[in-house]
Amino acid sequence: MMTSLTGKVALVTGSSRGIGAAIATHFAQAGARVVLHGRDEAALDRLRAGIVDAGGEAIAVTGDITVAADLDRMRERILAAYGRVDVLVANAGSTSSRPQPIEDITEESWRADVDRTLTGTFLTVKCFLPHMKERRTGNIITVSSAAGRKPSDRTIVAYAAAKAGVQLFTQDLAAQAGPFGIRANCLAPETILTDTNKGWIPEDVQRSLAEAHPLRRLGTPADVARAALFLASDESSWITGVIVDIAGGAVLA
């Protein structure tokens, strides 16, 4: 049986490309009315056109998830168009840093990574949670990373700490929002080969990374999207507060 989101309204932040775009596309194929989000209007327009041409329905909104006023404007636009948000995927979050010793990390870069990744997730959820509580139903999926699941001397420390924070935040959210009929789960991808990073990761490095995984390959945005689709659907209705490692076995207890 194909997983269905027919009749659902789903907002996917950070969906102009990569993992977010794959999640949005899979949701649309499953019947959801999708709200695309990002800051690259041209990329959002291309994705929306592709979804519509394939028979789906989508609108696009822009805004900075670290700015509460931007999120409020996004929410009002979405509610005016669709009246509700059933599924919220808080995917937006990034880093421009590189691995370095802790003592070399500047306060500015630390705050930037935490703001984009953890604070942005918090503000996004905070914006849409009252609406879900009022309706006593909702489904929230956050996106963390394997960087927040295991220590490494090659980790971007601020990004990893922020992604670990996203995981605990999601579990706290699940505990608080559960009595209102709202589920919250977290995806933790690892070594996902996107159109963006495949261009600057040499093929020999890609092969080396693949060999380090028990499944002997790298992940794809579609791998993450399929997990998101399951968590967004009623097929996972008894699952909340979990962190799903989409890591090809690289994160093993």
C-alpha positions in Angstrom: 0.0 0.0 0.0 1.4 3.4 -1.0 1.8 5.8 1.9 -0.7 8.6 1.5 -0.8 12.2 2.6 -4.0 13.0 0.7 -5.8 15.9 2.2 -2.8 17.0 4.3 -1.1 20.4 4.2 2.6 20.1 4.7 5.2 22.9 5.2 8.8 21.9 4.5 11.3 24.6 5.4 14.6 24.8 3.5 13.0 23.0 0.6 14.6 24.9 -2.4 17.1 22.1 -2.9 18.7 18.9 -1.5 17.0 17.0 1.3 14.2 19.5 1.7 13.3 19.5 -2.0 13.2 15.7 -2.0 10.9 15.6 1.0 8.6 18.2 -0.6 8.5 16.2 -3.8 7.7 12.9 -2.1 5.0 14.6 0.0 3.4 16.0 -3.1 3.5 12.7 -4.9 1.7 11.2 -1.8 -1.1 13.7 -2.2 -0.2 16.5 0.2 -0.6 20.1 -0.6 2.9 21.3 -0.1 4.2 24.7 1.1 7.8 25.2 -0.1 10.1 27.5 1.8 13.5 29.0 1.2 15.3 32.2 0.4 16.1 31.3 -3.3 13.0 32.3 -5.1 14.1 31.1 -8.5 14.9 27.6 -7.1 11.5 27.5 -5.3 9.7 28.5 -8.5 11.4 25.7 -10.4 10.5 23.1 -7.8 6.9 24.3 -7.5 6.6 24.2 -11.3 7.9 20.6 -11.3 5.4 19.6 -8.7 2.5 21.2 -10.4 3.5 19.8 -13.8 3.5 16.3 -12.2 -0.1 16.8 -11.0 0.7 18.0 -7.5 -0.2 21.2 -5.6 2.3 23.6 -4.1 2.9 27.2 -3.1 6.1 28.8 -2.1 6.9 31.2 0.7 10.1 33.0 1.6 11.6 34.1 4.9 14.4 33.8 7.4 13.6 31.2 10.0 15.8 32.9 12.5 13.5 36.0 12.4 10.2 35.6 14.2 8.5 38.3 12.2 9.3 36.5 8.9 7.9 33.3 10.3 4.7 35.1 11.4 4.2 36.4 7.9 4.8 32.9 6.4 2.2 31.5 8.8 -0.4 34.1 7.8 0.2 33.5 4.1 -0.1 29.7 4.6 -3.3 29.9 6.7 -4.8 32.3 4.2 -4.1 29.8 1.4 -4.9 26.5 3.1 -6.4 27.2 6.5 -4.0 25.0 8.5 -0.7 23.1 8.6 -1.0 19.4 9.3 2.6 18.5 8.9 5.6 20.7 9.7 9.1 19.6 8.6 11.7 21.9 10.2 14.5 21.1 7.8 16.1 24.5 7.3 19.5 24.8 8.9 23.1 25.0 7.7 26.7 25.8 8.5 29.3 27.7 6.6 32.0 26.6 9.1 34.7 24.0 8.7 36.1 21.6 11.3 38.6 23.3 13.6 39.9 23.1 17.2 37.5 24.4 19.8 39.8 27.2 20.9 39.9 28.5 17.3 36.1 28.8 16.9 35.1 32.4 17.0 32.1 33.6 19.0 30.6 34.9 15.8 30.7 31.6 14.0 29.5 29.7 17.0 26.5 31.9 17.4 25.8 31.8 13.6 25.7 28.0 13.5 23.6 27.7 16.6 21.2 30.4 15.4 20.7 28.9 11.9 20.3 25.3 13.2 18.9 25.2 16.7 17.3 28.6 17.2 15.7 28.5 13.7 14.1 25.1 14.5 12.9 26.4 17.8 11.3 29.5 16.3 9.7 27.6 13.5 8.1 25.1 15.9 7.1 27.9 18.3 5.4 29.8 15.4 3.2 26.9 14.3 2.7 24.9 17.5 -0.2 27.1 19.0 -2.2 26.6 15.8 -1.7 22.8 16.1 -2.6 22.8 19.7 -5.8 24.7 19.0 -6.8 22.1 16.5 -5.5 19.3 18.8 -3.7 17.6 15.9 -0.4 17.9 14.2 2.8 16.2 13.1 6.2 17.8 13.5 9.4 16.4 12.0 12.7 18.0 12.8 16.0 17.3 10.9 19.1 16.8 12.8 22.3 15.1 11.7 24.6 12.2 12.6 27.0 15.0 13.6 24.8 15.4 16.7 24.8 11.6 17.4 28.5 10.8 17.7 31.7 12.7 18.6 34.4 13.1 16.1 37.6 15.1 15.8 36.4 16.0 12.3 33.1 17.5 13.6 32.1 21.1 13.1 31.6 21.5 16.8 29.0 24.3 16.9 26.9 22.6 14.2 27.1 19.2 15.9 26.1 20.8 19.3 23.2 22.5 17.7 22.0 19.4 15.9 22.3 17.4 19.2 20.1 20.2 20.7 17.5 19.7 18.0 17.2 16.1 19.0 16.6 16.7 22.7 14.3 19.7 21.8 12.3 17.3 19.6 11.9 14.8 22.5 10.9 17.5 24.9 8.4 18.7 22.3 7.0 15.2 21.9 6.4 15.0 25.7 4.7 18.4 25.9 2.7 18.3 22.7 1.6 14.7 22.9 -1.5 15.4 25.1 -2.7 17.7 22.3 -2.6 15.0 19.7 0.6 16.2 18.2 3.5 13.9 17.3 7.1 15.0 17.0 10.0 13.0 15.6 13.5 13.7 14.4 15.5 12.6 11.4 19.3 12.3 11.7 20.9 11.8 8.2 24.5 11.0 7.6 26.7 11.4 4.5 23.9 12.3 2.1 25.1 12.9 -1.4 23.2 15.9 -2.8 23.5 17.7 -6.1 25.4 20.4 -4.2 28.0 18.4 -2.5 28.6 15.7 -5.1 30.3 18.4 -7.2 33.0 19.2 -4.7 33.5 15.7 -3.1 36.0 13.8 -5.4 34.8 10.4 -6.6 37.7 8.6 -4.7 36.5 10.3 -1.5 33.0 9.3 -2.2 34.1 5.7 -2.6 36.1 5.8 0.6 33.1 7.3 2.5 30.8 4.6 1.1 33.2 1.8 2.2 33.0 3.2 5.8 29.3 2.4 5.9 28.0 -1.2 6.5 25.7 -0.8 3.5 28.7 0.3 1.4 27.0 3.2 -0.3 26.2 6.9 0.4 22.8 8.1 1.3 20.6 10.1 -1.1 18.0 12.8 -0.5 15.3 10.2 -1.4 16.5 8.0 1.5 15.7 10.8 3.9 12.5 11.7 2.1 11.0 8.2 2.3 11.7 8.2 6.1 10.0 11.6 6.4 7.0 10.4 4.4 6.5 7.5 6.8 6.7 9.7 9.8 4.4 12.2 8.3 1.7 9.6 7.5 -0.8 7.9 9.7 1.1 4.7 9.3 3.4 5.9 12.0 0.6 7.1 14.3 2.0 5.3 17.4 5.5 6.8 17.0 6.6 10.0 18.7 9.7 11.3 20.3 12.1 9.1 18.3 15.3 9.9 16.5 15.7 8.0 13.2 19.2 7.5 12.1 19.3 7.5 8.3 22.9 6.6 8.2 23.5 3.3 6.4 24.5 1.7 9.7 27.2 4.3 10.4 25.6 5.2 13.7 25.5 1.9 15.6 25.0 1.6 19.4 
